[in-house]
Amino acid sequence: MRIHIIACRVLGRELSYLVSKSPNMIEITWQPQGLHEEPANLKSFLRASLDAVYDQLERGICRRAPDYIALGYGLCSGGIAGLEARDIPIAVPRCDDCIALFLGSQERYLELFNSRKGTYWLNNGWVETSYLLHEGIEKQLYEEYSRKYGEDNAEYLMEVNNNWKQHYKNCGFITSDVYDRPEYRRAAEAFAEKNGWTSEVYEGSSRLLKKLVDGDFFNEEFFVCPPKHRIELTGGRDMLRAVPV
């Protein structure tokens, strides 16, 4: 089976490992981490990547079409809504976001989401790709704001920037079953301490990502949008549906 995966860079370690072990022929187009913060940006990047797949086929750069295009995303703030499958079906995990992918299932995600409210989630990929944990980032932002808007406004903007932290009280670090970096756990613990949060460690699982790489799409954990249809959100437990274009 040939699969073209379009995925967030935060999945880089796990997906790269699983692809190296897969019998399938897989290409990956990586997207920058953080696009979910602006769903319109995520949608734009995903559409551009889908267009690039077809452009390469039309120009003969890629001579064999994939059997499926798979998204390394969940709903991700609705950023996948409206994407169209032209001639190639699009497979999507039925989950809210990458946290479910790292935990191994939407079911476990919901269980922890409901029992551990106020948890800010981190893992290896987030530590590597998110600017929030980079040393000196607050100083850098303050200097940038001061330069552009003056020191008084810079202090106000920094306060606004950090308002989101009041909604959390715990940092949950998800381990990886394919890649372990103890210093990343320590970075998560330090981030929690800095913000006055508690910290906990949760066991991760790559089972859902393995299904993605294996092309194991025809089950309740995945949605497949057939050709000449577009993806829509349902707002229900099934999450996604296909609508004729």
N, C-alpha and C positions, 0 to 999 in steps of 0.2 A: 504494500500500500504506500502511496505517496501522499504526504501531508505537508502543507505549508502552514506553519504556526506563526501567528502574530501575537506577541506577548510583551508584557511589561518587563523591564529590565530587573525588577525586584525578584523575578523568578529565575534569574540567570544561573545560579549554582545548581538548583534542583533540575531544571529543564535540560541544561547542558549535559549533566550526568546521565539522566534518563535517556536522552537522545543517543548518547554514545553506546548505550546498551540495547537500543531498540533494533529489531529486524526491519522496521519500516524505513523508508527513504524520506528524510525530513529536512526541510529548510525552515529557518527561523528568521523572522523580521523582528528586531527588538525595538521597543518603544521606550522613551524616557520615563523614569519613575516620576509619579506625582501628577500625571495628566488627569487623574480622576478628580482632582481638586476643582477643575473647571471642565465639566462634562462636555461642553461644546468643543473644547480643545481636544479631548480624548476622541470624540466622534470624528473630528477633522483629521486627526492623525491616522485613525483606523481606516477611514475612507481612502486616504492617500495611499496607504499600504495595500489595500485591496485593489485600487486602481493600478498600482505598480505591478502586481501579480499579472493582471490581464495585459498590461502594456508589454511586459516581457514576453508573454505568449504571442501577442499580435506581431511583435517585431522579430520573432524568431530567436530572441536571446535565450529564452527558456523553451525547449522543444517538446517537453512533455508536461501536460497539465497535472496538477495534483488531483488526487481523488477527493480530497477534502481540504478546506481551509479551516483551521481550528484557532480559536481565540484563547489566549492565556489570560483571560479576564473573567470576572463574574459580572454582575449587573453594573458595578462600579459607578454608582450615582446616576445610572441611566445612560451612560456614555455609549453603550452599544446599541441603544434603540435607534431604529431607522436604517441600520446597515442593510444593504441588499446583497443577496446571493444571485449573481448573474447566471453563470453556467455551472458554477461549482458550489456544492452545498457547504454551508458554514456550520461548524459544530461549536457549541458553547457550553461550558459547565453551568448547571443550574445552581448557582450560589451567589451570595451577595457580593463578595469581593475576594481579594487574594488571601485574606485571613482564613477563610474556609478552605482555600486550596492548600495552605500550609498546615492546617489542622487535619486535613484528610477527608473532610466531608462537611456538607452544609448542616447536617444533623448535629454534629459535634459543635460546630460554630454557634448554632442557635442555643444549644444547651449551655455553653459557656457565656454567650452574650446575655442570656437571661439570668444566669446565676452569678455572674461576675460583672455586674453593671459598673460603669465608670472605669473600665479597663482600657488603657492605651496599649495597643499591641505592637510588638517589635519582633524581629527575627534577624538572621544573618543578612538577608537581602536588604532589609530596611536600614540596618546599621551601615551597610556599605553604600547605599544609594541616596538615603534621605539627608538633606542638608542640616536637619535639626540637630543631629548628633555630632556634627563636625565641630571640632574644637575652635573656639574663637568666632563662631558664626554670629553671636549676638553683638560682639564688639564690632564685627565687620558691618552688620546691618546698621548699628547705631552711627558709625562713622559715615556710612552712605547717606542715611537720612539727614545727618547734621550738615553734610556737604550740600545736599539738595534743598533742605527746608529749614535749616537753622536748628540750634540745639534744643530750644524749647519745644518745637514741633517734633523733633526727633524723640524726645522722652515720651511724648504723648503717643506717637506712632508705635514705639516699642511696647508701651502698655497695651495698646489695642492689639498688637500682634500676639501678645501672650494671653489674651482673654480666653482663648480656647482651652487653656490648661485647667481652668477652674471646673470644667466638666468632667475631669478625671481624678481618680484617687489611687489608682493602681497601675503599674506597668507589668504587662504579661509578656514574657519572652518565650517565643515558640522555638523549640530546638529543631534541628534538621536530622533526618535519618540518612542523609548522604554527605553532610558537610558540617564539621564542628569546629568552632573557633571560640575557646573559652574567654578570650579577651572581649568578644562581642557581648557575651553575657554580662561581663563586668561593666561594659559601656552602658548597657541597658540599666543595670543596677545604679550606676552613677547618675544617669539621666533621671531615674525615679527619685533618688535622694535629693538631687538638685531642685526638683519640683515639689518636694514634700510628699511624695507618693510612697506606698509600699510597693514591693516587687515580688513577682512569682514566676516560676518556670513551668512551662507546659510542654508536654511531649508532642512533637510534630509528626506528620506522616505525609509521605509523597504518593499515597495510593491514588488520589484523584488526579494528580498530575501524570501518574503512570498510565491511567486510563486514557488521558488526553493523548499521550505519546503513542500508546498502543492502538489508537483508533477504536477504542471500546466505547462507542458513542450511543449505541442503541439500548439505552436503559434509562431509568428514571433520574439518574444523576446528570444527564446531558440532554441538550436540546439540539436538534439538527434542523436548520432552515434550508428547505429545498431550493433548487434553482428557480429563478423568476419570482422569488418571494423576498419580503423584507422582515426584519426582526422587530417585534413590538413587545413591550412589557405588559403583563396582564394584571399585576397588582395582587395576584393570588398565589397559591402554593406552587402552581406550575411555573410561575415567574415569566415565562416567555411563550410567544406564539408566532407562527408564520402567517403573513398576510400577502396575498398575491399582489405583485407590482402592477 
